[in-house]
Structure formats: C-alpha cells, structure tokens
C-alpha cells in the first residue's frame, strides 16, 4: 500500500492551494522516516480533541472504519493508503448513509487527518505485480496521522487537563455554594443577628448569572464571588452574639441509639412542660387540667398497655408518669418536638399523653404518627375531638378480640366499625348482626368513605 500521491482531486472538486502546500510538507516529513504510530492511540487522541478539530461523531466513526482497513497495528511508511469502497466503509461505520459518509470524509480531509489520492476515474483500487505486491494504490492516504501524531497527542492532553480543571472548579463551586446557602438559611430560620436577607439576595445574584453550561473562566469568576460571600457569612456568624444559641448538634441528624437512662427523658419532659407553660400558659403537669371527656388513667393503661414499657420501672401510677412515658414514646415514633408541644397546647398534657398512647398501640396501621397527631390537634382546637371515644373504641376492639369462638364471625364482620377512629360513634356489640347473611359484605372503599371525616382519611 505504498505509492506516490496525487495532488489534485477528481471531478469538479476545487483545488485548495493551502491544502496542497500542507500536503507537500507532510509528504516531505513522512519521507524523512518518522517513528511508526499506533493507529488506535492516534484515534483516541483524535476523539479527545474532536472539539478542537471540529469533528462530530459521524466523522469519528468513518475514521475508525478507515483505520480498520489498515492491516497493521502501527502506521508506517512514507505513504500508507487504504482503498475501501463506500459500501465497505458504510458497513463498518454502523450503516451510515452515502450522503453522511461523503460529508464525514470531507470533514476529515478539511481537518487535515487524511488526504485524497484519487484515481483518474475517481475509483479506489490497487494495482499489484505478479508477486502480489502493491505497485500503486488509489484511496485515502493516512500520512497526516503519522506526521501529526505528536501534535494530536498534545491537543488531547490539553483537552483532558482542561476538563479536569473544569471538574475541579465545578466541584469547588458546588461545595462553596452549599456552605453559603445552608449557613444563610440556618441563620434566617434560627433568628441570627445580621443582614442575612441581603446576603441571600447576593447569593441568588451570583447563582443567577451562571449559564446552563458555564465555561471555565465564567465558573472561576463565580467561584471567586461565592468564596468571598462564604467568608463574609462565616465572619458574620463568628461575630454574632447569638452564635451559641444558633449552633446545631450532630445528634439531631444521627440515628437513634437506645439508652436505658430514663432520667434524660424525664428531664426532656420537664423541659417540654416548661415550654408549654411559657408558650401557651398551660398549667404544670403536676396539676393536670382534666377535661370532662378525659378517660380515667386505668382505662387508658388497659386500652394501651404498650405505653407502660416506656415508663421508668415499667409502672405508671400518675398522669405525670404517663406524660413522661408518652414524651419518650413520641421520640421513638418520630414525632417532632413541635408537633408534641402543639398537641399538648391544643388538648392538654393528659389528653395528649392518652392520644400518643393510642397512636403507639396502633403504630402498625398509622403510617405517619406525627401527621396523625397534628390532625388530632387541629380537631381538638375545633372542639371536634374526644379522647374518651378513642379509648372506648380501642377497648371495644380488644373485647371483640377476646370474644368466644361463637362470636368470632360477628367480630370479623364488625371489626371495621368497632375500630373506627376518633370522632366516629362506636356500636354496641348487642346491636351487631349475628350472621353473615344479614350483614352487608365488607367493602374497603365504603369503609374508607366512612373515614372521610376522620384524621385517618389522609393516611
């Protein structure tokens, strides 16, 4: 595949004197005997520098197909030529169309990666001697790849270094942006002293100026501005007189670790009692504010026996002990401190403790204990909530569970009605149907419809 090259194209293609001059220079450099180059290493360098060369994926696919026709791994010699037909190139280039193939070949020629060595009729073929050696070939010369191998490698290294620098700058900007945003938001939410709204506007201005895919220079400028803003935020926090009150604790984000020291839970419940008195003027838990519908303590413990396991010494004798156990249980259920204080303010500490014990007893069927408790608090504010009905319904459900085998069919048929949520009347067992024929079939949709006015409707 070594032959003398032609300088002009076939047919009506025009001659570019600049390309002719470059082709002659490449021919002289190739005749000096440059070192052979690995064709696939050169191809990888071309792919890395494709944006600098102005090549798209189709042109790279055609170049890959042309290199596959060269039989050796290393390209050598003064004039290596490949001469496949358009059909053969298209087959190895994933079946691209003829028009796309011609545009890709033109792009490779203009990028200075291959040269045309056209025959008199424009066909690509080879002439061999009697021994089968190639005497003359017409096709595409790969000489530019040998001559420009080092240049292409340098371009590929430059592109990779720029991409690495862009990735590092983007990473640094993301970290700096996260620090600045979260510190500003935390200072605003926790009432820190300072002009945090202006800092937030400045932060939004810096982020808003960035384009969708910023270049390295634009990203560096944004990083410098964001770094200055973060330093200003940190300095403001250090000078803030309320920094000690605003400081967070990693324990708020840790997973639960079981502790058998119940004194800490007692102290926590006492702090909640103090918060209740300070926020809503509610009385101490030592002096319970009982409502007319508040069930007796023994009834609550009988209906909700699981709450006892959260009490100190596994024993509850007073409403205060129930409140301390309910405070601990609220933490185990994932109920936020605000939701618990809101419930205590809305319905009283005793009713809130009884409600929490009920939620604990039905935790397998209540998907969101915190949201359920907030719903009960809203109903209590609207005077549409009676904890006594809730406890009575739970006791009725337990009574059905302890029924005799003869009453088991009745219990199964009436279960959804007996275990109805707060605010719905409970039916007495003697009013329930005694056989399945006289009772309507249980329909989950109709049961869900009966719960439309209860806090369970949202869950």
CORZIGI-V86060 format. One record per residue. RES is the residue in one letter. SS is DSSP state (~ for helix, > for strand, _ for the rest). NEAR is the number of other ideal C-beta (glycine too) atoms within 10 Angstrom. Layout:
# CORZIGI-V86060
res={RES:RES}
ss={SS:SS}
near={NEAR:NEAR}
This chain:
# CORZIGI-V86060
res={X:X:X:X:X:X:X:X:X:X:X:X:X:X:X:X:X:X:X:X:X:X:X:X:X:X:X:X:X:X:X:X:X:X:X:X:X:X:X:X:X:X:X:X:X:X:X:X:X:X:X:X:X:X:X:X:X:X:X:X:X:X:X:X:X:X:X:X:X:X:X:X:X:X:X:X:X:X:X:X:X:X:X:X:X:X:X:X:X:X:X:X:X:X:X:X:X:X:X:X:X:X:X:X:X:X:X:X:X:X:X:X:X:X:X:X:X:X:X:X:X:X:X:X:X:X:X:X:X:X:X:X:X:X:X:X:X:X:X:X:X:X:X:X:X:X:X:X:X:X:X:X:X:X:X:X:X:X:X:X:X:X:X:X:X:X:X:X:X:X:X:X:X:X:X:X:X:X:X:X:X:X:X:X:X:X:X:X:X:X:X:X:X:X:X:X:X:X:X:X:X:X:X:X:X:X:X:X:X:X:X:X:X:X:X:X:X:X:X:X:X:X:X:X:X:X:X:X:X:X:X:X:X:X:X:X:X:X:X:X:X:X:X:X:X:X:X:X:X:X:X:X:X:X:X:X:X:X:X:X:X:X:X:X:X:X:X:X:X:X:X:X:X:X:X:X:X:X:X:X:X:X:X:X:X:X:X:X:X:X:X:X:X:X:X:X:X:X:X:X:X:X:X:X:X:X:X:X:X:X:X:X:X:X:X:X:X:X:X:X:X:X:X:X:X:X:X:X:X:X:X:X:X:X:X:X:X:X:X:X:X:X:X:X:X:X:X:X:X:X:X:X:X:X:X:X:X:X:X:X:X:X:X:X:X:X:X:X:X:X:X:X:X:X:X:X:X:X:X:X:X:X:X:X:X:X:X:X:X:X:X:X:X:X:X:X:X:X:X:X:X:X:X:X:X:X:X:X:X:X:X:X:X:X:X:X:X:X:X:X:X:X:X:X:X:X:X:X:X:X:X:X:X:X:X:X:X:X:X:X:X:X:X:X:X:X:X:X:X:X:X:X:X:X:X:X:X:X:X}
ss={_:>:_:_:_:_:_:_:_:_:_:_:_:_:_:_:~:~:~:~:~:~:~:~:~:~:~:~:~:~:~:_:_:_:_:_:>:>:~:~:~:~:~:~:~:~:~:~:_:~:~:~:~:_:_:_:~:~:~:~:~:~:~:~:~:~:~:~:_:_:_:_:_:>:>:_:_:_:_:>:>:>:_:_:_:~:~:~:~:~:~:~:_:_:_:_:_:~:~:~:~:~:~:~:~:~:~:~:~:~:_:_:_:_:>:>:>:_:_:_:_:_:_:_:>:>:>:>:_:_:_:_:_:>:>:>:>:>:>:>:>:_:~:~:~:~:~:_:~:~:~:~:~:~:~:~:~:~:~:~:~:~:~:~:~:~:~:~:~:~:~:~:~:~:~:~:~:~:~:~:~:~:~:~:~:~:~:~:~:_:_:_:_:_:_:~:~:~:~:~:~:~:~:~:~:~:~:~:_:_:_:_:_:_:_:~:~:~:~:~:~:~:~:~:~:~:~:~:~:~:~:~:~:~:~:~:~:~:~:_:_:_:~:~:~:~:_:_:_:~:~:~:_:_:_:_:_:_:_:_:_:~:~:~:~:~:~:~:~:~:~:~:~:~:~:~:~:~:~:~:_:_:_:_:_:_:_:_:_:_:_:_:_:_:_:_:~:~:~:~:~:~:~:_:~:~:~:~:~:~:_:~:~:~:_:_:_:_:~:~:~:~:~:~:~:~:~:~:~:~:~:~:~:_:_:_:~:~:~:~:~:~:~:~:~:~:~:_:~:~:~:~:~:~:~:~:~:~:~:~:~:_:_:_:_:_:_:_:~:~:~:~:~:~:~:~:~:~:~:~:~:_:_:_:_:_:~:~:~:~:~:~:~:~:~:~:~:~:~:~:~:_:_:_:~:~:~:~:~:~:~:~:~:~:~:~:~:~:_:_:_:_:_:_:_:_:_:_:~:~:~:_:_:_:_:_:_:_:_:_:_:_:_:~:~:~:~:~:~:~:_:_:_:_:~:~:~:~:_}
near={19:14:19:10:19:16:14:10:17:14:7:5:13:6:9:13:7:7:16:12:10:15:21:12:11:21:19:11:16:21:12:8:10:17:9:15:22:13:22:13:15:24:19:13:24:26:16:19:21:19:10:14:19:10:21:12:10:17:25:19:18:27:28:17:21:25:19:17:17:16:7:12:11:14:19:14:17:19:20:22:25:23:18:17:12:12:9:15:23:18:13:17:21:11:7:18:10:11:8:15:20:12:16:24:19:13:19:23:18:14:19:17:22:22:24:23:24:19:17:8:9:12:12:20:12:16:11:11:9:5:5:6:8:14:10:16:24:23:23:26:26:27:25:24:25:24:21:21:20:12:13:24:18:13:19:20:13:13:17:13:10:12:12:10:13:15:10:10:18:15:10:15:22:12:13:21:20:11:16:25:18:11:21:24:13:15:22:14:10:12:10:19:14:17:9:20:10:10:20:17:10:18:21:11:11:20:15:7:12:15:9:4:7:17:10:13:9:14:19:16:14:21:19:13:18:24:16:14:22:21:12:14:23:13:10:19:20:8:10:15:8:14:14:7:10:16:10:9:7:6:7:6:7:8:4:8:6:5:8:4:7:15:8:10:19:17:11:16:23:16:12:20:22:11:17:22:13:9:12:12:8:17:13:14:26:10:9:20:15:12:14:6:13:21:20:11:18:9:16:28:18:14:22:26:13:13:24:16:11:23:20:14:9:9:10:24:11:12:22:21:20:27:24:26:28:30:27:21:25:27:15:13:19:11:23:13:14:11:18:27:19:21:26:27:19:21:25:23:26:24:27:27:34:29:26:29:28:24:24:22:19:19:15:6:10:20:11:14:21:18:15:25:25:20:20:28:23:14:19:23:13:9:7:12:22:20:25:18:18:29:25:16:22:22:18:20:19:15:13:19:11:8:14:7:6:8:16:12:15:18:18:13:19:21:14:16:17:21:17:21:22:23:16:17:9:17:14:8:15:6:7:16:13:13:9:12:6:8:14:9:7:13:10:8:6:11:13:12:11:14:17:9:13:17:21:19:13:12:15}
